[in-house]
Amino acid sequence: MTFQRARSAEQREERRRTILDTALKMLDEMPVAEVSLNELSRRVGLAKSNVLRYFESREAVLLELLDRALRDWLAEVSGEVAAGVAPDRPARERAEAFAAVVARSLARRTVLCDLIGAQAGVLEHNVSTDVVVRFKRSALGGLDAMAGLLRGSVPEVGGEATSVCLLAMILAGGLWTHCRPSASARAAYEVDPALAALHLELAPALEHGLAMLIVGAMARG
């Protein structure tokens, strides 16, 4: 694919969408760490310098994809929470149901989890302050929406809802990296079965951690 120079605002926006869509397809094939600007440029059909006219770095592309993926996930999970958390159940059961719904929903979205896992250590580096400000402002809006879902399901968390949701997303990113062990780590689990407790599966581990966060917030409240 070879593009002519984009001259109108519509053409420039179409070019940006093409770059983002191409990067997203790459994430279906490879982890964040393997997505390079050179390969992205090749697949889009632009010189690397031309891709940098639209995004200041590889990390800026991926950070925008994370923002988009978070918004898509929140739109989907709100319906799942409404269907999966019965409002007439005791508070503890509602807390555990909310944790289960959110954990299963996030675990299905492997690209989102990979991006969350790379956010602080990778994606927020090699980008300008303006890029990070835009992302953080959007992320705050998403965090407020997620906290609203939690308060709607488990009002007993009170004013801790936002903190719970922020920690839940950090937990999801951290668990993602631990749930994808290296070949050496997998071999270690086989050599010493006593290490199996350290070999985590994302959905159950996230569900357990999120439930503890919510129940702990209820106790503090």
N, C-alpha and C positions, 0 to 999 in steps of 0.2 A: 504494500500500500504506500503510495507517494502522494503527499498533499501539496497543493499550490499554496502560496502565501495567503493567510487569512487576512482579509481587508476590512470586513464589517464586524460589528459587535456580535452579530449572530454567528458568523463564521468562527470568530475567536471562542465563543462559548461552546460551539460544537466541537472545536478542537480540544478544549478543556475536558469536555465530557468523554471524548474518545480516549484521551490519555487516562482518565480515571477508570473508565470501563476496561481498558486493556490491562491496567495494573490489577484490577479486581480479578480478571481472568487468570492472571499470573499467580495470584494468591490461592486460587483453586488448585494450582499445580505444584506450588512450592511454598515453604515458610517465608515469613517476612524477611528473615536474614538473607535469603537467597535472591530477593528481588533487587536487581541492579538497574541503575539508570541507563546503562548501555543497552541492556536487553529490552527494557521498556521502550527506549528510543527506536530500536530496530523493529520491534513489533508494531509500533505506531506508524513507522515510516517517515520519521523525522530525524534530523541530526540532533544530537544531545543538546547542542546550544539552542536549538529551536524549542525543544521541550522545556528548557529552562526559561524561556520567555513566558511560559504559562504557570510554572511552578518553580520556586526558587531552589528546590532540592528534591531528591528522592524522598526524604523524610516528609516534606511538605505534601507530596502526593499521598503518601500513606496516612498522614494525619487527617487529611480531608476524607479519605476512605473510612477511617475510624469514626469520624464524626457522622458520616452518612450511615454507617453500619449501626451505630448506637441509636440513631433516630428510627431506623427501620425496625430494630429489635424492640424498642419501646412501644412502637405502634402495634407490634404483634403480641407482645407479652401482656399488654393490658387486657386483651380479650381472654388470654389464657388464665390470668389471675381471676378474672370475673367468673370464669367457668370452673376453676379448680379450687376456690376457697369459699366454702359454705359459710354465709354470715351468721347462721344460727348455732355454730359450733363453739365450744369453749375457747378461750383466748389461746391457750397452749396449742390446741389442735389447729387453729387458724394460723398461728405462727409457723407451725411445722408444714402445713399445706402450702403456705406462701413460699417458704424456703424450697420446697420440693418443686413447685411450678417454675420458679425463677432459675433454679439450678439446672433442671432438665432443659429449659428453653435456651439458656446460655450454652450448655454443653453441645447442643445441636448446631450451634453457630461457630464452627471451628475457626473460621477466618476472623470473626469478631474477637474470639478469645485470644488468638495469636496477636492481633493488633493491640488489644488491651495489655497483654503481657509485655509488649515491646514499647508501650507508650512512654513511660518515664525514662527508661534507660536508653532508648534509641530514637523514637519518633520526635521527642521534644528537644533533640539536639540537631545542630546543623540547620536550624530554622530561625527566622527573625522573630523579634518580640511581637511584631504585628500578627504573624501567623499563629503564635501561641496564644495571644490574647483572643483572637477570633475563636480558636478552638475551645479555650477555657470558658468563654462566655456561653458558647453553645452547650458545652458539657454541663455547666451549671444549670441550664434550662432542663437538660435531660435528667440531671440528678433531682431537681425539684419534681419532675414528673414521676420519677421512680419512687421518691419519698411519698408523693401523693397516693400512689398505688398501695404502698405499705400502710400508710395511715388509714386508708379506706378499708383495708382488710383486717388490720390489727391496730385499732386506735389506741390500744393500751401502751404502744411504744411512745406516745406523746411526742415531746420535742426532740427525741433521739432519732427520729425517722431518717433525717438527712444524713446524720453520722453513720447510721447502720448501712444505708445504701452506698455511701462513699466507700466504707470499709469492705462492703460486699464486692464492689467492682475491683478494688485492689486485691482482695482475696482471689477473685476469679483469675486475674492476670498472673498472680503468683502461683496458684495451683496449676494453671495451664503449663507453665514451664516444668513443674515437678512431675506432672502426669505424662510427660514426654521424655522419658529417661534416655540417656545415651546408650549406645551398644555396650559400653563397659559397665554401666549401671545395671542394665538388664542381665548381663552375665553375672554380676555380683549377686543379684537376687536369686539366680539359679544355683550359684555355688553355696550360698548360705541362706537357707530358708528362713532363718531368724530375722533376716532383714526385710521380710515381706511386709511388715508394718509400715515401712517407708515407701512402699510402692503403691501410689494412690491412683484411684480412678476419679476422673474429674467430677462427674455428676454427683455421686454419693458423697465425695469429700466436700464439695461446694455446698450441697444440701445440709450436711452436718454442721459446717462452719457457719452458714447463714442462719440456721435455726438457733445456734448458740448465741449469735449476735442479737437476734430479735428477742429471744427469751431473756437475755441479759439486760437489754434495754427496757423490757417490761419490768424487770425487777428494780432497776434504777428508778423508773418512773413511779 
